[in-house]
């Protein structure tokens, strides 16, 4: 399995990754908790997805915004048709 560390100071254990991919709230909540503790000047999360997971709660995004943590999402092979 590939290394899933978000940063050398803020690892996301591989055994926890698969338990949080049902919705974006789980992975972003764990990322938020880990990055809040980091002394890094730049705190950014990149989420790669097929677009199936449910969106995160607005309160979680507001908390990340308040802690100056940014998020990018990348859609990989979404299920939308050509129309």
TORLOFI-450597 format. One line per 8 residues: their letters; for each residue x, y, z of N, C-alpha, C. Coordinates in Angstrom, 2 decimals, always signed. Each point is the difference from the previous one (the first is absolute). Example, Ala and Ser with C-alpha at 12.3 -4.5 7.8 and 13.67 -1.06 7.14 Angstrom:
<atoms>
as = +13.19:-5.69:+7.80:-0.89:+1.19:+0.00:+0.90:+1.20:+0.00; -0.35:+1.05:-0.72:+0.82:+1.19:+0.06:-0.77:+1.09:+0.73
</atoms>
This chain:
<atoms>
xxxxxxxx = +0.84:-1.18:+0.00:-0.84:+1.18:+0.00:+0.89:+1.24:+0.00; -0.43:+1.02:-0.69:+0.76:+1.24:-0.09:+0.00:+0.74:+1.34; +1.00:+0.83:+0.19:+0.09:+0.84:+1.19:-1.11:+1.04:-0.07; -0.80:+0.09:+1.05:-1.12:+0.94:+0.01:+0.21:+1.12:+1.01; +1.25:+0.26:+0.34:+0.29:+1.08:+0.94:-0.34:+1.33:-0.63; -0.65:+0.86:+0.75:-0.34:+1.33:-0.49:+1.19:+0.93:+0.13; +0.92:-0.30:+0.89:+1.20:+0.79:+0.24:+0.84:-0.80:+0.97; +1.30:+0.18:-0.04:+0.81:-0.82:+0.90:-0.32:+0.25:+1.47
xxxxxxxx = -0.51:+1.18:+0.33:-0.35:+0.30:+1.39:-1.44:-0.36:+0.33; -0.82:-0.23:-1.01:-1.42:-0.24:+0.22:-0.44:-1.21:-0.82; +0.39:-1.22:+0.40:-0.36:-1.18:-0.80:-1.46:-0.38:+0.16; -0.57:-0.51:-1.07:-1.33:-0.59:+0.04:+0.21:-1.49:-0.15; -0.17:-0.78:+1.07:+0.31:-1.43:-0.05:-0.78:-0.73:-1.08; +0.69:-0.88:-0.73:-0.63:-0.73:-1.10:-1.21:-0.80:+0.47; +0.02:-0.51:+1.22:-1.13:-0.80:+0.47:-1.24:+0.84:+0.27; +0.13:+1.31:+0.01:-1.14:+0.88:+0.25:-0.60:+0.56:-1.29
xxxxxxxx = +0.77:-0.01:-1.09:-0.45:+0.63:-1.24:-1.27:-0.64:-0.52; -0.05:-1.32:-0.08:-1.14:-0.67:-0.62:-1.27:+0.13:+0.83; +0.11:+0.33:+1.28:-1.19:+0.12:+0.83:-0.67:+1.36:-0.14; +0.59:+0.92:-0.75:-0.57:+1.34:-0.07:-0.34:+0.44:-1.43; +0.03:-0.91:-0.96:-0.24:+0.43:-1.37:-1.46:-0.08:-0.45; -0.94:-0.34:+0.89:-1.41:-0.04:-0.35:-0.59:+1.38:-0.21; +0.57:+0.99:+0.63:-0.39:+1.38:-0.24:+1.21:+0.91:+0.23; -0.07:+1.17:-0.56:+1.13:+0.92:+0.12:+0.15:+0.53:+1.42
xxxxxxxx = -1.06:-0.04:+0.79:+0.06:+0.50:+1.37:+1.02:-0.75:+0.84; +0.04:-1.32:-0.13:+0.92:-0.80:+0.81:+1.46:+0.31:-0.26; +0.39:-0.01:-1.26:+1.41:+0.24:-0.33:+0.38:+1.45:+0.28; -0.90:+0.93:-0.26:+0.32:+1.40:+0.27:+0.02:+0.30:+1.49; -0.85:-0.65:+0.75:+0.01:+0.19:+1.46:+1.33:-0.46:+0.58; +0.47:-1.17:-0.42:+1.29:-0.51:+0.48:+1.15:+0.87:-0.48; -0.08:+0.47:-1.21:+1.04:+0.90:-0.52:+0.02:+1.30:+0.79; -1.19:+0.53:+0.29:-0.11:+1.23:+0.76:+0.62:-0.17:+1.39
xxxxxxxx = -0.35:-1.09:+0.67:+0.55:-0.25:+1.34:+1.53:-0.08:-0.04; +0.53:-0.70:-0.99:+1.45:-0.16:-0.10:+0.70:+1.31:-0.36; -0.55:+0.72:-0.97:+0.66:+1.23:-0.45:-0.12:+1.13:+1.01; -1.05:-0.01:+0.80:-0.12:+1.02:+1.05:+1.17:-0.06:+0.95; +0.53:-1.20:+0.23:+1.12:-0.19:+0.92:+1.35:+0.31:-0.64; +0.03:+0.14:-1.30:+1.25:+0.21:-0.72:+0.46:+1.46:+0.10; +1.31:+0.18:+0.05:+0.57:+1.34:+0.00:+0.34:+0.48:-1.41; -0.44:-0.73:-1.01:+0.29:+0.36:-1.39:-0.62:+1.35:-0.36
xxxxxxxx = +0.69:+0.74:-0.84:-0.53:+1.29:-0.46:-1.11:-0.19:-1.02; +0.09:-1.05:-0.78:-0.99:-0.29:-1.03:-0.68:-1.32:+0.35; -1.31:+0.03:+0.09:-0.76:-1.20:+0.34:-1.03:-0.22:-1.10; +0.18:-1.07:-0.76:-0.84:-0.23:-1.17:-0.30:-1.49:-0.13; -1.23:-0.31:-0.35:-0.44:-1.37:-0.20:-0.41:-0.15:-1.46; +0.45:-1.07:-0.65:-0.42:-0.32:-1.36:-0.78:-1.30:+0.07; -1.24:+0.03:-0.49:-0.87:-1.16:+0.02:-0.20:-0.48:-1.44; +0.37:-1.24:-0.26:-0.25:-0.62:-1.30:-1.21:-0.91:+0.16
xxxxxxxx = -0.97:+0.12:-0.91:-1.24:-0.76:+0.17:-0.68:-0.23:-1.34; -0.89:-1.00:+0.00:-0.86:-0.20:-1.17:-1.30:+0.79:+0.15; -0.11:+0.77:+1.08:-1.16:+0.86:+0.20:-1.14:-0.66:+0.73; +0.12:-1.28:+0.36:-1.09:-0.70:+0.67:-0.22:+0.37:+1.46; +1.06:+0.24:+0.78:-0.23:+0.28:+1.43:-0.88:+1.23:+0.22; -0.72:-0.02:+1.12:-0.86:+1.13:+0.36:+0.87:+1.20:+0.35; -0.50:+1.21:-0.22:+0.78:+1.20:+0.32:+0.19:+0.15:+1.51; +1.04:+0.73:+0.41:+0.22:+0.23:+1.43:-0.99:+1.02:+0.54
xxxxxxxx = -0.23:-0.01:+1.30:-0.90:+1.00:+0.59:+0.57:+1.41:-0.14; -0.87:+0.97:-0.18:+0.43:+1.40:-0.12:+0.75:+0.46:+1.25; -0.38:-0.52:+1.17:+0.68:+0.40:+1.24:+1.46:-0.45:+0.01; +0.27:-1.18:-0.58:+1.38:-0.48:-0.09:+0.81:+0.90:-0.92; -0.55:+0.34:-1.15:+0.71:+0.89:-0.93:+0.23:+1.37:+0.62; -0.96:+0.50:+0.75:+0.16:+1.29:+0.66:+1.13:-0.07:+1.03; +0.09:-1.11:+0.73:+1.08:-0.18:+0.97:+1.36:-0.07:-0.67; +0.07:-0.70:-1.13:+1.27:-0.08:-0.73:+0.39:+1.37:-0.53
xxxxxxxx = -0.98:+0.73:-0.50:+0.26:+1.35:-0.50:+0.52:+0.89:+1.13; -0.61:-0.10:+1.17:+0.42:+0.79:+1.15:+1.43:-0.34:+0.43; +0.41:-1.26:-0.19:+1.35:-0.42:+0.34:+0.97:+0.14:-1.17; -0.46:+0.68:-1.06:+0.82:+0.30:-1.17:+0.53:-1.27:-0.68; -0.85:-1.01:-0.08:+0.31:-1.25:-0.70:-0.79:+0.01:-1.30; +0.70:-0.15:-1.10:-0.66:+0.00:-1.30:-0.18:-1.43:-0.50; -0.95:-0.16:-0.92:-0.32:-1.32:-0.55:-0.17:+0.12:-1.51; +0.58:-0.94:-0.72:-0.23:-0.14:-1.43:-0.59:-1.37:-0.25
xxxxxxxx = -0.89:-0.10:-0.97:-0.54:-1.30:-0.37:+0.32:-0.27:-1.46; +0.27:-1.26:-0.30:+0.30:-0.42:-1.35:-0.94:-1.16:-0.35; -0.81:+0.18:-1.04:-0.93:-1.03:-0.43:+0.73:-0.93:-0.96; -0.05:-1.29:+0.31:+0.63:-1.01:-0.84:-1.10:-0.95:-0.48; -0.22:-0.02:-1.29:-0.94:-0.94:-0.60:-1.36:+0.03:+0.68; -0.62:+1.18:+0.01:-1.33:+0.13:+0.57:-1.02:-0.81:-0.78; -1.17:-0.15:+0.54:-1.02:-0.84:-0.61:-0.96:+0.76:-0.92; +0.25:+1.27:-0.21:-0.88:+0.80:-0.86:+0.16:-0.44:-1.46
xxx = -1.11:-0.02:-0.70:+0.03:-0.37:-1.41:+0.43:+1.17:-0.85; +0.07:-0.20:-1.30:+0.46:+1.05:-0.92:-0.95:+1.18:-0.10; -1.25:-0.15:+0.43:-0.96:+1.11:-0.09:+0.12:+0.81:+1.24
</atoms>
